[in-house]
Amino acid sequence: MDRLKRRHALVTGAASGIGRGTALRLAEEGAAVFCVDIAAEGAEDTAEQITSAGGTAAAAAVDVSDPSACEAGVAAALDALGGLDTLANVAGILRPGHTLEQDPAIWNATIAINLTGTFQMCRAALPHFVDREDGPVGGCAIVNIASAAALQGVPYNAAYCASKAGVLGLTKSLASEYARRGVRVNAICPGGVSTPMTAAGFPVDNIDPALFARITPQMPMIAEPTDIAALVAYLASDEARFMTGSGVTIDGGQLA
């Protein structure tokens, strides 16, 4: 469990769910972790869990929809950890609703956080990742959380599907652009995961249940954040040194 020893990772959305699970898993594997989230108290709690277990961590409040906050978050991570070579973009929101009835502000917020926020964090981190002679053997690593919704239409979730499809396209573009400069960029496409975001339920009236039959996992369970975090750790590690531009599904057979 020391695949990430001497690595320095920044994790967005680290206050809860997949983000918290990812921060804890990277720390368990030896990485120093900088935990960021718009929910500062939650990010600090995650960092405290890591340090209490003997790891190295710090935290800060970052709104990924704000480009200046992303730049400041990366600068704070460099200062706190003494370096940065791994970025896990997990921060995201889900706001379902009937497309014709939904406030356009929800579309804008979803794109701003899920897609533009991922881009802005990548843009802030990349200058510190490229052309590194002292970087990890397998290169610096960016792991973006997309979704099975990037690959399959989910009813009443136009903004979310569009944002996550964008994350997948962004991942592939960056992977191509920076593969020769020592940076690997991959995405994970989870299906349903047991997180506070999904625990909020599906507060949409007058839906057609039949539309959900095609997005049901084949396996009789729901993923836990630890399942996704394990895949993040692998993609961040040198064991995945020949992987870039991939969108890896982990969805219980939803897309099978």
LOKOL-94382 format. One record per residue (C-alpha): residue number from 1; residue in three letters; x, y, z. Coordinates in steps of 0.02 Angstrom, whole numbers. Layout:
N
+-----+--------+--------+--------+--------+
: num : residu :     px :     py :     pz :
+-----+--------+--------+--------+--------+
: NUM :    ALA :      X :      Y :      Z :
...
+-----+--------+--------+--------+--------+
This chain:
256
+-----+--------+--------+--------+--------+
: num : residu :     px :     py :     pz :
+-----+--------+--------+--------+--------+
:   1 :    MET :      0 :      0 :      0 :
:   2 :    ASP :    142 :    121 :    -37 :
:   3 :    ARG :    115 :    146 :   -224 :
:   4 :    LEU :     97 :    333 :   -198 :
:   5 :    LYS :    239 :    361 :    -77 :
:   6 :    ARG :    324 :    529 :   -108 :
:   7 :    ARG :    175 :    586 :   -213 :
:   8 :    HIS :     87 :    752 :   -183 :
:   9 :    ALA :    -98 :    754 :   -227 :
:  10 :    LEU :   -235 :    884 :   -233 :
:  11 :    VAL :   -413 :    817 :   -221 :
:  12 :    THR :   -565 :    925 :   -256 :
:  13 :    GLY :   -734 :    886 :   -180 :
:  14 :    ALA :   -641 :    813 :    -32 :
:  15 :    ALA :   -772 :    856 :    100 :
:  16 :    SER :   -879 :    701 :     68 :
:  17 :    GLY :   -924 :    557 :    -45 :
:  18 :    ILE :   -803 :    505 :   -182 :
:  19 :    GLY :   -690 :    654 :   -147 :
:  20 :    ARG :   -667 :    609 :     36 :
:  21 :    GLY :   -645 :    425 :     -7 :
:  22 :    THR :   -514 :    471 :   -137 :
:  23 :    ALA :   -416 :    583 :    -18 :
:  24 :    LEU :   -414 :    448 :    115 :
:  25 :    ARG :   -362 :    311 :     -8 :
:  26 :    LEU :   -221 :    414 :    -84 :
:  27 :    ALA :   -157 :    451 :     90 :
:  28 :    GLU :   -168 :    268 :    139 :
:  29 :    GLU :    -56 :    229 :    -10 :
:  30 :    GLY :     74 :    355 :     47 :
:  31 :    ALA :     29 :    518 :    -39 :
:  32 :    ALA :     28 :    687 :     46 :
:  33 :    VAL :   -145 :    756 :     10 :
:  34 :    PHE :   -215 :    931 :     -5 :
:  35 :    CYS :   -404 :    924 :     21 :
:  36 :    VAL :   -510 :   1060 :    -58 :
:  37 :    ASP :   -697 :   1089 :    -62 :
:  38 :    ILE :   -817 :   1235 :    -58 :
:  39 :    ALA :   -870 :   1158 :    109 :
:  40 :    ALA :   -715 :   1208 :    206 :
:  41 :    GLU :   -762 :   1119 :    368 :
:  42 :    GLY :   -787 :    954 :    279 :
:  43 :    ALA :   -620 :    968 :    187 :
:  44 :    GLU :   -534 :   1007 :    351 :
:  45 :    ASP :   -616 :    856 :    432 :
:  46 :    THR :   -551 :    744 :    292 :
:  47 :    ALA :   -376 :    814 :    315 :
:  48 :    GLU :   -390 :    785 :    502 :
:  49 :    GLN :   -437 :    603 :    473 :
:  50 :    ILE :   -279 :    583 :    369 :
:  51 :    THR :   -162 :    666 :    493 :
:  52 :    SER :   -240 :    571 :    639 :
:  53 :    ALA :   -196 :    410 :    548 :
:  54 :    GLY :    -15 :    466 :    530 :
:  55 :    GLY :    -25 :    539 :    355 :
:  56 :    THR :     14 :    711 :    286 :
:  57 :    ALA :   -130 :    824 :    236 :
:  58 :    ALA :   -194 :   1002 :    234 :
:  59 :    ALA :   -355 :   1082 :    175 :
:  60 :    ALA :   -428 :   1241 :    101 :
:  61 :    ALA :   -594 :   1309 :     41 :
:  62 :    VAL :   -598 :   1316 :   -150 :
:  63 :    ASP :   -744 :   1355 :   -265 :
:  64 :    VAL :   -691 :   1268 :   -426 :
:  65 :    SER :   -809 :   1377 :   -528 :
:  66 :    ASP :   -697 :   1526 :   -486 :
:  67 :    PRO :   -536 :   1527 :   -590 :
:  68 :    SER :   -442 :   1634 :   -465 :
:  69 :    ALA :   -491 :   1514 :   -325 :
:  70 :    CYS :   -423 :   1368 :   -427 :
:  71 :    GLU :   -257 :   1457 :   -451 :
:  72 :    ALA :   -250 :   1498 :   -266 :
:  73 :    GLY :   -293 :   1319 :   -220 :
:  74 :    VAL :   -149 :   1250 :   -322 :
:  75 :    ALA :    -30 :   1380 :   -249 :
:  76 :    ALA :    -87 :   1333 :    -74 :
:  77 :    ALA :    -61 :   1148 :   -110 :
:  78 :    LEU :    115 :   1181 :   -172 :
:  79 :    ASP :    153 :   1281 :    -17 :
:  80 :    ALA :     77 :   1155 :    105 :
:  81 :    LEU :    144 :    996 :     25 :
:  82 :    GLY :    306 :   1058 :    -50 :
:  83 :    GLY :    258 :    997 :   -223 :
:  84 :    LEU :    116 :    934 :   -332 :
:  85 :    ASP :    111 :    792 :   -458 :
:  86 :    THR :    -64 :    720 :   -444 :
:  87 :    LEU :   -235 :    799 :   -467 :
:  88 :    ALA :   -402 :    713 :   -436 :
:  89 :    ASN :   -550 :    816 :   -497 :
:  90 :    VAL :   -700 :    751 :   -402 :
:  91 :    ALA :   -803 :    907 :   -361 :
:  92 :    GLY :   -974 :    905 :   -441 :
:  93 :    ILE :  -1159 :    935 :   -421 :
:  94 :    LEU :  -1318 :    846 :   -479 :
:  95 :    ARG :  -1479 :    945 :   -503 :
:  96 :    PRO :  -1610 :    837 :   -592 :
:  97 :    GLY :  -1769 :    907 :   -665 :
:  98 :    HIS :  -1882 :    916 :   -818 :
:  99 :    THR :  -1780 :   1004 :   -951 :
: 100 :    LEU :  -1922 :   1116 :  -1008 :
: 101 :    GLU :  -1959 :   1171 :   -831 :
: 102 :    GLN :  -1786 :   1191 :   -760 :
: 103 :    ASP :  -1712 :   1362 :   -723 :
: 104 :    PRO :  -1569 :   1397 :   -845 :
: 105 :    ALA :  -1467 :   1449 :   -693 :
: 106 :    ILE :  -1459 :   1264 :   -644 :
: 107 :    TRP :  -1383 :   1223 :   -815 :
: 108 :    ASN :  -1255 :   1362 :   -794 :
: 109 :    ALA :  -1208 :   1308 :   -618 :
: 110 :    THR :  -1191 :   1125 :   -667 :
: 111 :    ILE :  -1078 :   1165 :   -815 :
: 112 :    ALA :   -979 :   1290 :   -711 :
: 113 :    ILE :   -939 :   1167 :   -573 :
: 114 :    ASN :   -934 :    998 :   -659 :
: 115 :    LEU :   -850 :   1044 :   -823 :
: 116 :    THR :   -775 :   1218 :   -814 :
: 117 :    GLY :   -715 :   1185 :   -637 :
: 118 :    THR :   -624 :   1028 :   -696 :
: 119 :    PHE :   -545 :   1126 :   -838 :
: 120 :    GLN :   -492 :   1268 :   -724 :
: 121 :    MET :   -410 :   1150 :   -598 :
: 122 :    CYS :   -318 :   1061 :   -739 :
: 123 :    ARG :   -262 :   1227 :   -811 :
: 124 :    ALA :   -198 :   1285 :   -642 :
: 125 :    ALA :   -103 :   1124 :   -607 :
: 126 :    LEU :    -30 :   1086 :   -779 :
: 127 :    PRO :    111 :   1215 :   -775 :
: 128 :    HIS :    179 :   1120 :   -624 :
: 129 :    PHE :    160 :    949 :   -708 :
: 130 :    VAL :    235 :    970 :   -882 :
: 131 :    ASP :    414 :    931 :   -930 :
: 132 :    ARG :    462 :    873 :   -755 :
: 133 :    GLU :    633 :    791 :   -741 :
: 134 :    ASP :    598 :    754 :   -558 :
: 135 :    GLY :    420 :    689 :   -585 :
: 136 :    PRO :    353 :    514 :   -552 :
: 137 :    VAL :    415 :    371 :   -662 :
: 138 :    GLY :    245 :    355 :   -742 :
: 139 :    GLY :    223 :    542 :   -761 :
: 140 :    CYS :    116 :    666 :   -667 :
: 141 :    ALA :    -65 :    611 :   -660 :
: 142 :    ILE :   -234 :    694 :   -678 :
: 143 :    VAL :   -389 :    589 :   -641 :
: 144 :    ASN :   -556 :    667 :   -682 :
: 145 :    ILE :   -722 :    600 :   -620 :
: 146 :    ALA :   -842 :    592 :   -766 :
: 147 :    SER :   -993 :    475 :   -758 :
: 148 :    ALA :  -1084 :    334 :   -844 :
: 149 :    ALA :  -1199 :    479 :   -888 :
: 150 :    ALA :  -1063 :    539 :  -1005 :
: 151 :    LEU :  -1094 :    383 :  -1110 :
: 152 :    GLN :  -1279 :    352 :  -1088 :
: 153 :    GLY :  -1428 :    467 :  -1085 :
: 154 :    VAL :  -1503 :    487 :   -911 :
: 155 :    PRO :  -1679 :    561 :   -913 :
: 156 :    TYR :  -1711 :    724 :   -822 :
: 157 :    ASN :  -1524 :    758 :   -812 :
: 158 :    ALA :  -1480 :    855 :   -969 :
: 159 :    ALA :  -1357 :    972 :   -883 :
: 160 :    TYR :  -1270 :    833 :   -786 :
: 161 :    CYS :  -1253 :    721 :   -940 :
: 162 :    ALA :  -1186 :    865 :  -1044 :
: 163 :    SER :  -1062 :    917 :   -911 :
: 164 :    LYS :   -994 :    741 :   -886 :
: 165 :    ALA :   -982 :    708 :  -1073 :
: 166 :    GLY :   -882 :    868 :  -1079 :
: 167 :    VAL :   -766 :    805 :   -941 :
: 168 :    LEU :   -733 :    648 :  -1044 :
: 169 :    GLY :   -695 :    750 :  -1200 :
: 170 :    LEU :   -584 :    869 :  -1101 :
: 171 :    THR :   -490 :    719 :  -1030 :
: 172 :    LYS :   -454 :    647 :  -1201 :
: 173 :    SER :   -399 :    815 :  -1272 :
: 174 :    LEU :   -279 :    851 :  -1129 :
: 175 :    ALA :   -211 :    673 :  -1136 :
: 176 :    SER :   -168 :    694 :  -1319 :
: 177 :    GLU :    -92 :    866 :  -1295 :
: 178 :    TYR :     19 :    824 :  -1147 :
: 179 :    ALA :     64 :    640 :  -1170 :
: 180 :    ARG :    238 :    686 :  -1235 :
: 181 :    ARG :    265 :    809 :  -1093 :
: 182 :    GLY :    254 :    687 :   -949 :
: 183 :    VAL :     71 :    704 :   -900 :
: 184 :    ARG :    -60 :    566 :   -901 :
: 185 :    VAL :   -244 :    615 :   -900 :
: 186 :    ASN :   -381 :    487 :   -873 :
: 187 :    ALA :   -564 :    489 :   -824 :
: 188 :    ILE :   -674 :    374 :   -722 :
: 189 :    CYS :   -856 :    347 :   -768 :
: 190 :    PRO :   -949 :    284 :   -614 :
: 191 :    GLY :  -1128 :    226 :   -613 :
: 192 :    GLY :  -1228 :    250 :   -454 :
: 193 :    VAL :  -1124 :    275 :   -298 :
: 194 :    SER :  -1184 :    287 :   -118 :
: 195 :    THR :  -1141 :    468 :    -77 :
: 196 :    PRO :  -1229 :    616 :      5 :
: 197 :    MET :  -1268 :    679 :   -170 :
: 198 :    THR :  -1362 :    521 :   -219 :
: 199 :    ALA :  -1438 :    503 :    -45 :
: 200 :    ALA :  -1533 :    663 :    -80 :
: 201 :    GLY :  -1644 :    556 :   -190 :
: 202 :    PHE :  -1729 :    607 :   -352 :
: 203 :    PRO :  -1844 :    753 :   -309 :
: 204 :    VAL :  -1930 :    765 :   -478 :
: 205 :    ASP :  -2119 :    751 :   -496 :
: 206 :    ASN :  -2214 :    669 :   -639 :
: 207 :    ILE :  -2072 :    561 :   -704 :
: 208 :    ASP :  -2089 :    408 :   -816 :
: 209 :    PRO :  -2013 :    262 :   -718 :
: 210 :    ALA :  -1996 :    160 :   -878 :
: 211 :    LEU :  -1860 :    279 :   -937 :
: 212 :    PHE :  -1747 :    220 :   -795 :
: 213 :    ALA :  -1751 :     35 :   -841 :
: 214 :    ARG :  -1606 :     54 :   -962 :
: 215 :    ILE :  -1491 :    136 :   -835 :
: 216 :    THR :  -1505 :      2 :   -701 :
: 217 :    PRO :  -1345 :    -90 :   -649 :
: 218 :    GLN :  -1339 :   -276 :   -680 :
: 219 :    MET :  -1256 :   -309 :   -513 :
: 220 :    PRO :  -1374 :   -311 :   -362 :
: 221 :    MET :  -1282 :   -176 :   -265 :
: 222 :    ILE :  -1229 :      5 :   -268 :
: 223 :    ALA :  -1048 :     60 :   -271 :
: 224 :    GLU :   -966 :    139 :   -119 :
: 225 :    PRO :   -846 :    287 :   -130 :
: 226 :    THR :   -704 :    168 :    -85 :
: 227 :    ASP :   -735 :     72 :   -247 :
: 228 :    ILE :   -706 :    228 :   -351 :
: 229 :    ALA :   -562 :    286 :   -242 :
: 230 :    ALA :   -470 :    123 :   -272 :
: 231 :    LEU :   -477 :    154 :   -459 :
: 232 :    VAL :   -417 :    333 :   -436 :
: 233 :    ALA :   -268 :    269 :   -339 :
: 234 :    TYR :   -224 :    146 :   -476 :
: 235 :    LEU :   -237 :    276 :   -615 :
: 236 :    ALA :   -131 :    397 :   -514 :
: 237 :    SER :      4 :    267 :   -482 :
: 238 :    ASP :    150 :    215 :   -591 :
: 239 :    GLU :     63 :     47 :   -618 :
: 240 :    ALA :    -48 :    140 :   -742 :
: 241 :    ARG :    101 :    221 :   -829 :
: 242 :    PHE :     40 :    166 :  -1003 :
: 243 :    MET :   -137 :    232 :   -979 :
: 244 :    THR :   -189 :    403 :  -1038 :
: 245 :    GLY :   -345 :    467 :  -1123 :
: 246 :    SER :   -450 :    326 :  -1053 :
: 247 :    GLY :   -627 :    337 :   -987 :
: 248 :    VAL :   -643 :    188 :   -870 :
: 249 :    THR :   -819 :    132 :   -825 :
: 250 :    ILE :   -856 :     64 :   -652 :
: 251 :    ASP :  -1044 :     45 :   -655 :
: 252 :    GLY :  -1097 :   -129 :   -601 :
: 253 :    GLY :  -1135 :   -177 :   -780 :
: 254 :    GLN :  -1250 :    -28 :   -814 :
: 255 :    LEU :  -1177 :     -6 :   -988 :
: 256 :    ALA :  -1154 :   -193 :  -1021 :
+-----+--------+--------+--------+--------+
